Amino acid sequence: MAQYDTIRNVGVGARAAIDEGLRAHMNKVYGLMSVAMLVTAGVAWSVGTTDLLNFLRTADGGMTIFGWVIMFAPLAMVFAFGALINRMSAAAAQLFFYAFAAVMGLSLAWIFKVFTGVSIAQTFLITSIAFAGLSLYGYTTKRNLSGMGTFLMMGLIGLLVAMVVNIFLASSALAFAISVIGVLIFSGLTAYDTQNIKNTYIEHAQAMDQEWLGKSAIMGALNLYMNFINLFMFLLQFMGNRE
């Protein structure tokens, strides 16, 4: 793997510096992700447990115009973030990431109307434990997970197609299958993305600047954040108790 070649080609002192820098980089990635999760949870709870939810949902559970906008806003922001990050400063990119997390919280506020608070908390705890284990595996494994990337992306595309189809079919069996497959795909992506964040740092360890490092940490945090959110939502679909 590329990271081992990079480490072998430097001296002992430089190798120690890379290891120390990697730990600091990963801590920053997880720190950014954790703050974004708190922002999302805070916004979702604040809106989902108050009358503010009426701006997103109608009395019969349908979507308002503003609700439809908020539902698709996170996807639009992800694409915009990917297109603009090279022209942003690291500080601006971090602010955009937190704004994205707040909008994501708005789009998830409905779960507090549909599922019990206890089941949401239990599912969040289970997701956290699973995510921690999968990310730890991705960080520590000697196995090259890069080959999983193409397979997982193909699976993700198929999953999105199935979700769109089920909007019209409204099949409970298909919905259950989508949830199970979604859990498997985002479990794999969690391990894959963690290893990719680690490898990217090591491959650029001798030629990086602080601005690049900051943006790299933010992009890594965004990928892991998205994996966590999707893993949580798919688990909630078949583990959560409905109101």
C-alpha atoms as one frame of an Amber mdcrd trajectory, in Angstrom:
protein
   0.000   0.000   0.000   1.107   3.550  -0.735   1.329   4.649   2.880   3.857
   1.967   3.762   6.066   2.945   0.823   5.944   6.567   1.939   6.844   5.745
   5.533   9.657   3.379   4.511  11.277   6.058   2.388  11.768   8.551   5.206
  14.034   8.571   8.223  13.131   7.609  11.755  12.613  11.220  12.830  10.420
  12.033   9.848   8.471   8.810  10.387   7.758   9.810  13.991   6.658  13.250
  12.811   4.290  11.673  10.269   2.791   9.416  12.941   2.297  12.341  15.303
   0.829  14.481  12.542  -1.506  11.677  11.523  -2.872  11.344  15.037  -3.473
  15.086  15.210  -5.112  15.027  11.776  -7.468  12.181  12.682  -8.346  13.868
  15.986  -9.272  17.000  14.048 -11.397  14.978  11.609 -13.334  13.327  14.428
 -13.584  16.621  16.297 -15.095  18.425  13.301 -17.486  15.545  12.732 -18.545
  15.525  16.399 -19.305  19.254  16.401 -21.323  18.851  13.185 -23.273  15.987
  14.776 -24.081  18.158  17.795 -25.279  20.953  15.491 -27.476  18.511  13.556
 -28.905  16.920  16.695 -29.571  20.289  18.309 -31.373  21.726  15.283 -33.358
  18.523  14.638 -34.531  18.313  18.261 -35.304  22.049  18.524 -37.481  21.967
  15.407 -38.882  18.435  15.654 -40.229  18.818  19.194 -41.845  22.240  18.728
 -44.386  23.923  16.481 -41.524  24.977  14.191 -42.011  21.618  12.503 -45.235
  22.999  11.025 -43.112  24.999   8.595 -41.806  21.699   7.189 -44.751  19.318
   7.581 -48.501  19.676   7.184 -50.959  18.400   9.800 -51.555  15.173   7.837
 -47.818  14.427   7.576 -47.300  15.852   4.093 -44.530  18.237   3.059 -44.851
  21.997   2.812 -43.065  23.856   0.003 -40.399  24.906   2.484 -40.142  21.274
   3.611 -39.425  20.119   0.062 -36.728  22.770  -0.287 -35.090  21.715   2.973
 -35.263  18.033   2.026 -33.153  18.558  -1.100 -30.979  21.387   0.250 -28.339
  19.105   1.879 -27.742  17.301  -1.430 -27.336  20.603  -3.259 -24.952  21.853
  -0.562 -22.780  18.732  -0.817 -22.349  19.220  -4.558 -21.653  22.937  -4.056
 -19.122  22.155  -1.330 -17.225  19.744  -3.569 -17.143  22.300  -6.394 -16.122
  25.292  -4.265 -13.799  23.929  -1.585 -10.621  24.527  -3.604 -11.537  28.224
  -3.814 -12.495  28.492  -0.134 -10.234  29.150   2.782 -10.115  26.448   5.435
 -12.083  28.706   7.806 -14.805  29.305   5.211 -14.994  25.597   4.414 -15.428
  24.785   8.102 -18.215  27.369   8.435 -19.932  25.924   5.347 -19.679  22.442
   6.852 -21.418  23.552  10.041 -24.104  25.375   8.018 -24.633  22.140   6.096
 -24.973  20.261   9.399 -27.643  22.731  10.539 -29.622  22.313   7.303 -29.303
  18.545   7.672 -30.791  18.915  11.154 -33.791  20.698   9.648 -34.265  17.917
   7.101 -34.198  15.279   9.876 -36.488  17.073  12.326 -39.463  14.957  11.251
 -38.080  11.856  12.970 -39.102  13.299  16.354 -42.701  13.357  15.123 -42.639
   9.802  13.753 -40.437   7.844  16.188 -40.363   7.735  19.976 -37.594   9.646
  21.709 -36.367   6.473  23.412 -35.999   4.566  20.141 -34.169   7.511  18.554
 -31.736   7.613  21.475 -31.237   3.832  21.414 -30.636   3.802  17.661 -28.181
   6.688  17.985 -26.248   4.788  20.660 -26.147   1.611  18.544 -25.046   3.628
  15.513 -22.291   5.303  17.539 -20.921   1.967  18.752 -21.071   0.429  15.267
 -19.497   3.504  13.672 -16.655   3.580  16.205 -15.865  -0.094  15.584 -15.999
   0.237  11.797 -13.876   3.378  11.762 -11.333   1.788  14.098 -11.155  -1.206
  11.776 -10.574   1.047   8.780  -7.797   2.874  10.616  -5.950  -0.156  11.980
  -6.416  -2.870   9.353  -3.457  -3.825   7.157  -5.866  -4.908   4.436  -6.120
  -2.571   1.449  -9.766  -1.490   1.275  -9.374   0.636  -1.861 -10.912  -2.111
  -3.994 -14.137  -1.725  -2.030 -14.619   1.840  -3.219 -15.952   1.108  -6.707
 -18.133  -1.741  -5.475 -19.633   0.395  -2.699 -20.302   3.338  -5.031 -22.073
   1.036  -7.489 -24.118  -0.329  -4.597 -24.945   3.213  -3.484 -26.205   4.145
  -6.953 -28.365   1.019  -7.022 -29.670   1.858  -3.565 -30.672   5.375  -4.652
 -32.495   3.976  -7.684 -34.363   1.491  -5.483 -35.352   4.281  -3.080 -36.750
   6.395  -5.916 -38.671   3.399  -7.303 -40.122   2.647  -3.891 -41.502   6.170
  -3.639 -44.031   5.054  -6.257 -44.364   1.395  -5.206 -44.575   2.047  -1.453
 -43.565  -1.569  -0.804 -42.824  -2.373   2.839 -40.771  -5.421   1.811 -38.634
  -3.324  -0.535 -38.296  -0.637   2.128 -36.962  -3.231   4.584 -34.509  -4.568
   1.986 -33.353  -1.012   1.246 -32.706  -0.403   4.940 -30.663  -3.593   5.330
 -28.620  -2.934   2.181 -28.156   0.696   3.226 -26.713  -0.385   6.575 -24.269
  -2.725   4.815 -23.170  -0.118   2.261 -22.577   2.675   4.761 -20.850   0.293
   7.158 -18.401  -0.517   4.368 -18.015   3.153   3.446 -17.191   4.042   7.054
 -14.217   1.664   7.098 -13.205   2.600   3.543 -13.351   6.369   4.108 -11.426
   6.131   7.375  -8.591   4.263   5.683  -8.688   6.700   2.753  -8.367   9.700
   5.097  -5.376   8.048   6.741  -3.723   7.113   3.444  -4.271  10.553   1.912
  -2.537  12.203   4.846   0.440   9.851   4.731   0.852  10.130   0.956   1.047
  13.933   1.231   2.801  14.065   4.593   6.047  15.565   3.277   4.554  18.107
   0.896   1.463  19.506   2.604   0.700  22.962   3.922  -1.594  23.908   6.760
  -4.310  25.217   4.424  -4.443  21.899   2.559  -4.378  20.015   5.838  -7.354
  21.971   7.173  -9.436  21.406   4.036  -8.503  17.722   3.955  -9.684  17.301
   7.551 -12.986  19.004   6.738 -13.611  16.819   3.690 -12.767  13.730   5.709
 -15.141  14.842   8.481 -17.883  15.443   5.915 -17.522  11.933   4.466 -17.620
  10.270   7.883 -20.491  12.521   8.994 -22.558  11.491   5.962 -21.794   7.824
   6.625 -22.934   8.174  10.240 -26.152  10.016   9.361 -27.131   7.484   6.695
 -26.236   4.524   8.910 -28.366   6.018  11.695 -31.337   6.665   9.411 -31.332
   3.176   7.871 -31.057   1.559  11.300 -33.882   3.765  12.564 -36.172   2.635
   9.742 -36.346  -0.944  11.008 -35.297  -0.548  14.661 -37.220   2.569  15.672
 -40.583   2.414  17.458 -43.133   4.655  15.803 -45.386   7.066  17.641
